[in-house]
Each structure stands twice: as structure tokens, then as C-alpha cells.
Amino acid sequence: MHTGESVLGEPDLSLIHALQLAPRASWTQLSAVLGSSPDTLARRWDHLTSGGWAWSSLIVARGGDSTLYAWVELECAAGTAEATATELTNDPYTLGVHQVTGEADLLLLVVSPDLHALDAYLAGRVRRLTGVLRSRTQVVTRLHNRPYRSRIEHLAPGQVRLLAEVTGGDRRPRPAGRPRTPLTDLDRELVAELAGDARRSAAELARQCGTSESTVRRRLDALMASGALHQHCLPAPRFSGRPVWALVTADVPPLEVSSTVSALTRLRSTLLITSVTGPHNLALAMWLRTVEELHEVTATLVRAAPTLRITGTQVALRTHKIGAQVLGPDGRRTHHIRPDVTI
């Protein structure tokens, strides 16, 4: 059963892939790789973003002890799941809101500074919503790879090499083992602005934030180099050729977790791999071409990691939010939610 198909043309997919590899490359640099004029590329990207077909965004990716993730399942009263999902998409704490199959009605990916803040959000906000009957939370004890880093792999290998050459690759130093400095007020404002459109120019950001272009460039370079921020580019899933979101839960012996995760990260279908608390110790999120592909993927997971035991699968009937981006009933992006940059 196909739940959607790509309505994005070859030039659109090539442009999105290029921006996944080099998020802030200039139109002139991209022109050398994609064979279209800078003006044509700029117009095409404007068409994609204004129509909600694709977006470039920026999220805090601080990791370590400074960010806590959790999967939250909600059971809702009859007829209230969609309204509850719509309500929760407006919260900066939700990075994913999905209406799913199975015992739960909604599945959330929640981010918070710590356990205390997570409890306050769930008790003071989520469980008080009139449509919510019950909830179950599984804290992510380890994030094995970052959300929203999947690529559509559309460019030819030669184009990928050329893009690295014309942009200089990623030569920013990434200090190892050095503690990250706290975000400044300007940093928080920049992140909030770039969450909706991460390709906004330094000049535009400077005007918005009341500072100089050189200061904006310096702060962005420092933040990206430190790993505190992650910029990503995505097509709207319903039109990308992989419209089906699924979560697979699994058990693996504790001593086999490291080797299992290494094997799973090599599979293209796996989007996000998390170790979690609760009745199983792994939860894997992915985008699939069809619902039927889920059977093939779970078989592939077990072949790649024979000690893995699949404990459950859930498929999204509708995705309301990805990262900071809100999706409408037709699957296109409608707007974004300003993130809580204190996280």
C-alpha cells in the first residue's frame, strides 16, 4: 500500500541533497555542482520552502548531560487524538508528534533540559490535556545518532566530490573533550530565528538581532564548530518517496548493545537509534517507502544483528510535527515553533 509518492522532481531532490551536505553553501557554489544558474536555484528553493515542500532548519544539538530526550505514548479519549496532537505541536518541547497505530494514539519525541523539567512538562502540561487518558514515558538513556540527519542520497558521487571541493568541505575545528560554553542571549536569538529558515543571510539576521554581520558570522561559526547546533535540510516526507514513519522497539542483551548499534547504523533505513528505559532497551525510528516495507526492514534488522529481538512496531497514520516544523493535513509544512533555547 502506497501512502504517498514523490511529487518533487529530479532537480528538487538534487538541490535538497546538496543542501543536506552543505546547508549554507551559496547559490553560486551550488550552481557549479547542479548545472543550473544561481537565480534558478534560488527561485526553486523559494518555491519549495514557500509551498511547504522542503525546509532548512537549525536545532540545538548539545547532547551529553545538557539535553534529555524521551518517547512519550499517549492514550486519548475517543475522537480527541487529532485535537490533542494539534495542541502539542505548539509546544517547543515536542520534536515529534505522530498519530500512530497500536495501543497508543499519539507518540511524542520530547526534549527537555533534565528529568525535573521533563516531569514538570508531562505532569503540568501533557497529562492535564482534556483528551489524555493515560501516558507512558520511556527516557532515552543514550542517543546513538542525531535526529534529522538522514539524507536522500540523490546526487551522483562525482557531484558529491565536486560539492566538497567548491565549498571547502567542513574544515571547522571540532574541539574534543572541551566543555561547551553556555549560549549567550544573541546565540539564543539566532537559534530561534534560524529554526524556521536556516539559510537566512547574516545581513538579515544582523538587522533582526540588532548587531553586526561580522558578529553574527563569528557566533554562528563558533556554535557550529562546537557542535552545539545542528543544521539540517529535509523534504516534506509525504512527497519525498519515503512517506511512512515507523517506530520499531527491540530487546538486545546488554553486552551486545554496542555491536548491535554499530551494525544498525550502517543500514540506510534506520533514522534514529535510541537506548531507552522500560520493557525494551532499543527504539528505532525510520521513514519507509510503504507500509509493507516494515516487514522487510524488521527482517533486515534481525539479519544485521542476530541477537536483536523485535518487541513491537508502530506506524504513523499522520505526522503533525518534525523538529520545529508543523505539518498540515496535506503533509506540507505550514509554520515552525520557536524552540526553547534554554535546553
C-alpha positions as CSV (number, residue, x, y, z in Angstrom):
1,M,0.0,0.0,0.0
2,H,1.5,3.3,-1.0
3,T,0.5,6.2,1.3
4,G,2.2,8.9,-0.8
5,E,4.6,9.4,-3.6
6,S,7.3,11.9,-4.5
7,V,6.0,15.0,-6.3
8,L,9.4,16.5,-6.2
9,G,11.3,16.5,-9.5
10,E,14.8,15.4,-10.1
11,P,16.2,19.0,-9.8
12,D,14.3,19.5,-6.5
13,L,15.7,16.3,-5.0
14,S,19.2,17.1,-6.2
15,L,19.0,20.6,-4.6
16,I,17.7,19.2,-1.3
17,H,20.5,16.6,-1.2
18,A,23.1,19.3,-1.9
19,L,21.8,21.4,0.9
20,Q,21.9,18.4,3.3
21,L,25.6,18.1,2.5
22,A,26.3,21.9,2.5
23,P,23.5,23.7,4.3
24,R,24.8,27.2,3.9
25,A,26.5,26.9,0.5
26,S,25.9,29.9,-1.8
27,W,23.8,29.6,-4.8
28,T,26.9,30.2,-6.9
29,Q,28.7,27.3,-5.3
30,L,25.7,25.0,-5.8
31,S,25.4,26.2,-9.4
32,A,28.8,24.7,-10.2
33,V,27.5,21.3,-8.9
34,L,23.9,21.2,-10.1
35,G,24.3,22.8,-13.5
36,S,21.6,25.5,-13.0
37,S,22.1,29.2,-12.7
38,P,22.2,30.7,-9.2
39,D,19.0,32.6,-9.9
40,T,17.2,29.4,-11.0
41,L,18.3,27.6,-7.8
42,A,17.3,30.5,-5.6
43,R,13.8,30.5,-7.2
44,R,13.5,26.8,-7.0
45,W,14.3,26.8,-3.3
46,D,11.9,29.6,-2.7
47,H,9.2,27.6,-4.4
48,L,10.0,24.6,-2.3
49,T,10.0,26.4,1.1
50,S,7.1,28.7,0.4
51,G,5.0,25.8,-0.7
52,G,6.0,23.7,2.4
53,W,7.6,21.0,0.2
54,A,11.0,21.3,2.0
55,W,12.8,23.3,4.6
56,S,16.2,24.1,6.2
57,S,16.2,24.4,9.9
58,L,18.5,24.6,12.9
59,I,18.1,22.9,16.2
60,V,20.1,22.8,19.5
61,A,22.2,19.6,19.5
62,R,24.1,20.0,22.7
63,G,23.8,16.3,23.7
64,G,25.5,14.8,26.8
65,D,24.1,15.8,30.2
66,S,22.6,19.0,29.0
67,T,19.7,17.5,26.9
68,L,17.3,14.8,27.8
69,Y,15.1,13.0,25.2
70,A,12.1,10.8,25.9
71,W,9.5,8.8,23.9
72,V,6.0,9.5,25.3
73,E,3.0,7.4,24.4
74,L,-0.5,8.9,25.0
75,E,-3.8,7.2,25.0
76,C,-6.6,9.6,24.2
77,A,-10.4,9.7,24.7
78,A,-12.3,8.8,21.6
79,G,-12.3,11.5,19.0
80,T,-9.7,13.7,20.7
81,A,-6.4,12.4,19.3
82,E,-6.1,14.9,16.5
83,A,-7.1,17.9,18.6
84,T,-4.6,16.8,21.3
85,A,-1.9,16.3,18.7
86,T,-2.6,19.8,17.3
87,E,-2.3,21.3,20.8
88,L,1.0,19.6,21.5
89,T,2.6,20.7,18.2
90,N,2.7,24.2,19.6
91,D,5.0,23.2,22.5
92,P,8.7,23.8,22.0
93,Y,9.4,20.6,24.0
94,T,7.9,18.4,21.3
95,L,10.3,17.4,18.5
96,G,8.0,14.8,17.0
97,V,4.2,14.4,17.2
98,H,2.7,11.3,15.5
99,Q,-0.7,9.7,15.4
100,V,0.1,6.0,15.4
101,T,-1.3,2.5,15.2
102,G,-1.4,0.2,18.2
103,E,-2.4,0.7,21.8
104,A,-1.3,4.3,21.9
105,D,-3.0,7.1,20.0
106,L,-0.1,9.5,19.9
107,L,3.7,9.1,20.1
108,L,5.8,12.1,21.0
109,L,9.5,12.7,20.9
110,V,10.1,15.1,23.8
111,V,13.2,17.1,24.6
112,S,13.9,18.8,28.0
113,P,16.9,20.1,30.0
114,D,16.7,17.3,32.6
115,L,14.4,14.8,34.4
116,H,12.9,17.5,36.6
117,A,11.9,19.6,33.7
118,L,10.6,16.5,31.8
119,D,8.4,15.6,34.8
120,A,7.1,19.2,35.1
121,Y,6.2,19.3,31.4
122,L,4.4,15.9,31.5
123,A,2.6,16.5,34.8
124,G,1.8,20.2,34.3
125,R,1.0,20.2,30.6
126,V,0.6,16.9,28.8
127,R,-1.4,14.9,31.4
128,R,-3.7,17.8,32.1
129,L,-4.9,18.0,28.5
130,T,-8.6,17.0,28.5
131,G,-8.2,14.4,25.8
132,V,-5.3,12.5,27.5
133,L,-6.4,9.4,29.4
134,R,-3.1,7.7,30.1
135,S,0.6,8.2,29.3
136,R,3.8,6.1,29.3
137,T,7.2,7.6,29.2
138,Q,10.5,5.9,28.1
139,V,13.5,8.1,28.8
140,V,16.3,7.9,26.2
141,T,19.4,6.8,28.1
142,R,21.5,7.2,25.0
143,L,21.1,8.8,21.6
144,H,23.2,6.7,19.3
145,N,22.8,9.1,16.3
146,R,21.3,12.5,15.9
147,P,17.7,13.2,14.7
148,Y,17.1,14.6,11.2
149,R,20.5,13.6,9.8
150,S,19.2,11.2,7.2
151,R,19.9,12.0,3.5
152,I,18.0,11.3,0.4
153,E,21.2,10.3,-1.5
154,H,20.2,11.8,-4.9
155,L,23.5,13.3,-6.2
156,A,25.9,11.3,-8.2
157,P,29.3,10.5,-6.4
158,G,31.1,12.9,-8.7
159,Q,28.7,15.7,-7.7
160,V,29.2,15.0,-4.0
161,R,33.0,15.2,-4.5
162,L,32.7,18.5,-6.5
163,L,30.4,20.0,-3.9
164,A,33.0,19.2,-1.2
165,E,35.7,20.9,-3.4
166,V,33.8,24.1,-4.2
167,T,32.6,24.6,-0.6
168,G,35.9,23.5,1.0
169,G,34.1,20.7,3.0
170,D,33.7,21.1,6.7
171,R,37.0,22.4,7.9
172,R,35.8,24.0,11.1
173,P,37.8,22.7,14.1
174,R,35.7,20.5,16.4
175,P,37.4,20.5,19.9
176,A,37.4,17.1,21.5
177,G,36.7,16.8,25.2
178,R,36.3,20.6,25.7
179,P,33.2,21.7,27.6
180,R,30.8,23.8,25.6
181,T,30.4,27.3,26.7
182,P,26.9,28.5,27.7
183,L,24.7,30.1,25.0
184,T,24.6,33.9,25.0
185,D,21.4,35.9,24.6
186,L,22.5,36.6,21.0
187,D,23.1,32.9,20.4
188,R,19.5,32.1,21.6
189,E,18.0,34.7,19.3
190,L,20.0,33.4,16.4
191,V,18.8,29.9,17.0
192,A,15.2,31.0,17.4
193,E,15.4,32.8,14.1
194,L,17.2,30.1,12.2
195,A,14.8,27.3,13.4
196,G,12.3,28.5,10.7
197,D,14.8,29.2,7.9
198,A,18.4,28.2,8.5
199,R,19.5,29.8,5.2
200,R,18.7,33.4,6.3
201,S,21.7,35.6,5.5
202,A,24.0,37.1,8.1
203,A,22.8,40.6,7.0
204,E,19.2,39.7,7.6
205,L,20.0,38.2,11.0
206,A,22.1,41.2,12.0
207,R,19.2,43.5,11.2
208,Q,16.8,41.3,13.1
209,C,19.0,40.9,16.2
210,G,20.4,44.5,16.2
211,T,24.0,43.6,15.8
212,S,26.7,43.5,13.0
213,E,27.1,40.9,10.3
214,S,30.6,40.1,11.4
215,T,29.3,39.3,14.9
216,V,26.6,37.1,13.5
217,R,29.1,35.2,11.3
218,R,31.5,34.8,14.2
219,R,28.9,33.5,16.6
220,L,27.4,31.0,14.1
221,D,30.9,29.7,13.1
222,A,31.7,29.2,16.8
223,L,28.4,27.5,17.6
224,M,28.5,25.1,14.6
225,A,32.2,24.3,15.3
226,S,31.4,23.5,18.9
227,G,28.7,21.0,17.9
228,A,26.1,22.9,19.9
229,L,23.9,23.4,16.9
230,H,22.8,21.2,14.0
231,Q,21.6,22.5,10.7
232,H,19.5,20.2,8.5
233,C,17.5,20.2,5.3
234,L,14.5,17.9,4.7
235,P,11.8,17.4,2.2
236,A,8.3,17.0,3.4
237,P,8.1,13.3,4.0
238,R,4.8,12.6,2.2
239,F,6.3,13.9,-1.0
240,S,9.9,12.5,-0.6
241,G,9.3,9.0,-1.7
242,R,9.5,7.8,1.9
243,P,6.2,8.9,3.4
244,V,5.7,6.3,6.1
245,W,7.1,6.9,9.6
246,A,7.6,3.9,11.9
247,L,9.0,3.1,15.3
248,V,10.4,-0.3,16.0
249,T,11.1,-1.4,19.6
250,A,13.5,-4.2,20.3
251,D,15.5,-6.0,23.0
252,V,19.1,-6.8,22.8
253,P,21.4,-8.3,25.5
254,P,23.2,-5.5,27.3
255,L,26.6,-6.8,26.4
256,E,25.6,-6.8,22.7
257,V,24.2,-3.3,22.5
258,S,27.4,-1.7,21.2
259,S,28.0,-4.2,18.4
260,T,24.3,-4.2,17.6
261,V,24.1,-0.4,17.3
262,S,27.2,-0.4,15.1
263,A,25.5,-2.9,12.7
264,L,22.2,-1.0,12.7
265,T,23.8,2.4,11.9
266,R,25.1,1.0,8.7
267,L,21.6,0.4,7.4
268,R,20.1,3.2,5.3
269,S,16.6,2.6,6.6
270,T,17.4,3.5,10.3
271,L,16.9,7.1,11.0
272,L,17.3,7.4,14.8
273,I,18.6,4.8,17.2
274,T,17.9,5.3,20.9
275,S,18.6,3.2,24.1
276,V,15.5,3.6,26.3
277,T,14.1,2.7,29.7
278,G,11.1,0.4,30.0
279,P,10.1,-3.0,28.7
280,H,12.6,-3.0,25.9
281,N,16.0,-1.3,25.6
282,L,16.1,0.0,22.0
283,A,13.7,2.2,20.0
284,L,14.4,2.8,16.3
285,A,12.6,5.5,14.2
286,M,12.6,5.4,10.4
287,W,10.9,6.6,7.2
288,L,9.8,3.9,4.8
289,R,8.6,3.8,1.2
290,T,5.5,1.8,2.0
291,V,3.7,0.2,5.0
292,E,4.6,-3.3,3.5
293,E,8.3,-2.4,3.7
294,L,8.2,-2.5,7.5
295,H,8.2,-6.3,7.4
296,E,11.2,-6.3,5.1
297,V,13.0,-3.8,7.3
298,T,12.5,-5.7,10.6
299,A,13.8,-8.8,8.9
300,T,16.9,-6.8,7.7
301,L,17.4,-5.5,11.3
302,V,17.5,-9.1,12.7
303,R,19.8,-10.3,9.9
304,A,22.2,-7.4,10.6
305,A,22.0,-8.1,14.4
306,P,21.0,-11.7,15.1
307,T,20.8,-11.1,18.9
308,L,18.1,-8.5,18.3
309,R,14.5,-9.4,19.2
310,I,11.7,-7.2,17.8
311,T,9.2,-6.4,20.5
312,G,6.8,-4.0,18.7
313,T,6.1,-1.8,15.7
314,Q,4.1,1.3,15.3
315,V,3.2,3.2,12.1
316,A,2.2,6.8,11.9
317,L,-1.2,7.5,10.5
318,R,-0.3,11.2,10.4
319,T,2.8,13.2,11.4
320,H,2.0,16.6,12.9
321,K,5.5,17.8,13.7
322,I,9.1,17.2,12.8
323,G,11.7,19.1,14.8
324,A,10.4,22.6,15.0
325,Q,8.3,22.3,11.8
326,V,4.5,21.8,11.9
327,L,2.9,19.8,9.1
328,G,-0.6,20.4,7.8
329,P,-3.2,17.7,7.0
330,D,-1.8,17.5,3.4
331,G,1.7,16.8,4.7
332,R,3.2,20.1,3.8
333,R,5.0,22.4,6.3
334,T,2.8,25.2,7.5
335,H,5.0,27.1,10.0
336,H,7.5,26.5,12.7
337,I,7.5,26.7,16.5
338,R,10.2,28.8,18.1
339,P,12.4,26.5,20.1
340,D,13.2,26.7,23.8
341,V,16.8,27.6,23.5
342,T,17.4,27.2,27.2
343,I,17.6,23.4,26.5
